[in-house]
Every structure is written in structure tokens, then in C-alpha cells.
Amino acid sequence: MSITATGAAAPAPAIPVENLNLGPYNIQYLPGDHYVLDVSGGNPAKGAGVIGYTLKLPQAGNQQWLFVPAPQAPGWWYLQTKMGTGFVLTLQPDSPVVPTPVVMMPVGLSDADRQLWSLLSTEEPGYWYIQCKSGASNSNAPLVIGLADNKVEASAVAGPISFTGFRAQAWGFKPVGSAG
């Protein structure tokens, strides 16, 4: 996972991808009841919505996520469901709405930036913003994932980063199968 480079700091030494723990993870929402990102209803269809939902036990593939390096964009990642579809988190294509719904799509959109993600640290240790590459620039506020509401089955959406309301856009990464 990467953090967007800032300032004139020296680059960190490269860690070979094969030495990273790339998942699977439950991606857990910081506020309230700590919902996890979930492919709604385990729907394997292209365009299925992503929601916040209570962690299921035994754990289900629609709540498990893998970080897959994007060879065409070093430092950016696909977040792939472990459902076996090969689909990845994607800003809904051609959506003019902000915040933009997050859906599941196969890799290979003409606007590939809508499928690429990086992590930015929040003020809460162990929690991160999940930033989309789409629209990322020095002149635009990054789009980061949050939930449309702090309740079960709220839609996952990407909107402008909020440093004052960061808790509503903060996510933790719990390795699948870990206790606690």
C-alpha cells in the first residue's frame, strides 16, 4: 500500500511486492458500529454496489479485499473482492454525481484511474483514507471513500477529502482470520 509522496523527503526504499501482505483484509469503517466494505448481497454482477455492512461470521468473500499492484501506475492499487469474479472497486463510470457511488467492475475501463487507489494516513493511528486516482492532482481535493450514512447498508461513495470530518472517511485494515 502506498502513501502519496509529500514534500522533499527522501523516497523510502523499495519493498518487493512479494514481501508485502496484500490481503485478504476486511476494510473496516471507523465511526459507529465499525461496518466493513461489502459487495451488496454478494452480487457477482458487473456494476454491483458496495455498501457498509456488519462483519459476517463465518467470513464471506464479498467482505474480503486484496490489494493488487497496478503495473501501469506504480504506487497505486486495485482493491479486488475475494468473491472470485476478479472485479475491483470502481468509481461508478460516467457518474456526474459527487459523492460518486462505488461499484464493482472488471479491470480495464477506458478511464482506468477510476479503479486505482492509494492510502493516505488520517489523524487516527491505524486508519486511512482510501484515495482514488481519478481527478488526483495538486489542484483538486482527492476523492476518498466514505459511506453515504453511518448505518448498515449505506452506500459506499467517494467524495472530496475532509480533514476536519476525517472520521467519516477513515478505514482500518484487519487481516482476515485475525482475532479482535
N, C-alpha and C positions, 0 to 999 in steps of 0.2 A: 504494500500500500504506500502511497506517496503523499507527501505534503507539498503544496505549491511553494516553490522557492521564493524567498523574500530577501531583500537587501543584498549586501555584497559578501555574505557568508560563504566560506569555502564549501564546495559540494561534499556531501557525505560519501564515503567510499561505497562503491557499488557492491551490493549483496547479490550473489547469483540467485535468480528466481527459484531454482530448485531447492535453495536453503530456506525459503520463506514458508510460513504456514498460511496457505491460501484458502483454507476452509476445509470443510463447511463451517459456517457460522450462522447463529441466529443473530439478526440485526435488531437490537432492542432499543425502543424509544425511551428517552429519559423521563419525560413527565408522567405523572399519574400512575396508572396500573402497569407501566412498562410493557406495552404491546410490542410485538415483533412484526417485521415486514412479512407479508403473507400474500401469495398469489391467491386471490379471492376464490374460495371454494375449490382450490386445487385444479382450476380450469386450465386444461392444456392447450387451449385455442390461442392463436395469434391475436394480440390485442387485449388479452385478459387483463383486468385491473389488478392493481396492487393496493393492499389495504394494511391497516394496523389491526392485529388480532391477538388474542390471548395465546400464549405458547401452548401447543398441543403435546400431550404425552400419550403414547409414545410419539416421539418427534416425527414430523411429516416433512417430505421433500419440498413441499410448497412453502415451507418456512426456513429452508436451509439455502445458504448462498455461498458461492465460490467466487474468489477474485481470480479473474483470468487476464493475464497481461495482454495489452493491445500492442502488437508488434509495430503497427504503423504510427503509434503515439506513445513513445516511452514515458513512463510516469503516470499513465492513465490506465484504467482497468475496466473490463466488463464485469458486471455483477450478474452472474448466471445462477438461475434456480437449479436446485438439485433434483428437479422433477423428471429429468430425462428428456426434456423437449429441446434442450440446447438454447432456449430463449434467455434473453438478458433484459435487465431493467432498461427502459427506454422512455424518454420524454415522448408523450403522445405525438406522433408525426402530424404535421400540418395544423397543430392546435394553436389558435390565436389567443387562447385563454391563459392568463397568469393569475394565480399559480397554475402550472401546467400539470395535468394528470400524468402519473407514472404507470406505464403498461408493460406487458411482456411482448417482445418481438424477436424474430430471428436476427442474428448478426448480419449486417450487410445493407443497412439503409443507405440511400444516396447521401443523407446528412448524418454521417457516422458519428459526429460529435454528440448527437442526442443519446448515444448509447455508451459514452465513455464517462468515467467517474474517477475522482480522486478524493482524498480525505484532508480536511483542514481541522486543526485542533480547536476545541471550544475552551471556555473558561473552566469547565467541569472536567477534572482529570479522568481519563478513560473514556470520554465521549467525544464524538467527532461530528463535524458537518460532512455530509456526502454531497460533493460539488459536481455538477455536470459540466462537461467541456463545452457544451453548446452555449455560445454567447460569452464564454470566458475571455476577458480581455482586461487591460489596465483601466479602461474607461467605463466598464459595466460592472454592476454588482453581480457576483457569482450567483447562479441558481443552485439552491440546495434543497434536499428532500426534507419535508415535514409531513404532518398529517393535516387534513382539512379540518379536523376537530380532535379533541382529546377524548375519544370514545371508541369502543370496539366497532370494527368495520368501517372506520373513517378512511376515506381515500388517501393514498399517498400522492403528494403533489410536490412540485418543485417551484419554489418562488425565490425572490431576492433574499440574500443572506441578511439576518438581523443580528447584530452584535448585542443589542440591548435585550432582545427576546430570544436569545440563543437556545434556551431550554426547549422551546417548541420545535427546534430543528436539530437537536442533539441525539446521536445514536451511539450505542455501545455494541461491541462485537464479542459474543460469547461463543467459544468453540462448541460445536455440537457434541453432546455427550459429557460435557463438563458439569460438575456439581455446582449448585449455588446460583 
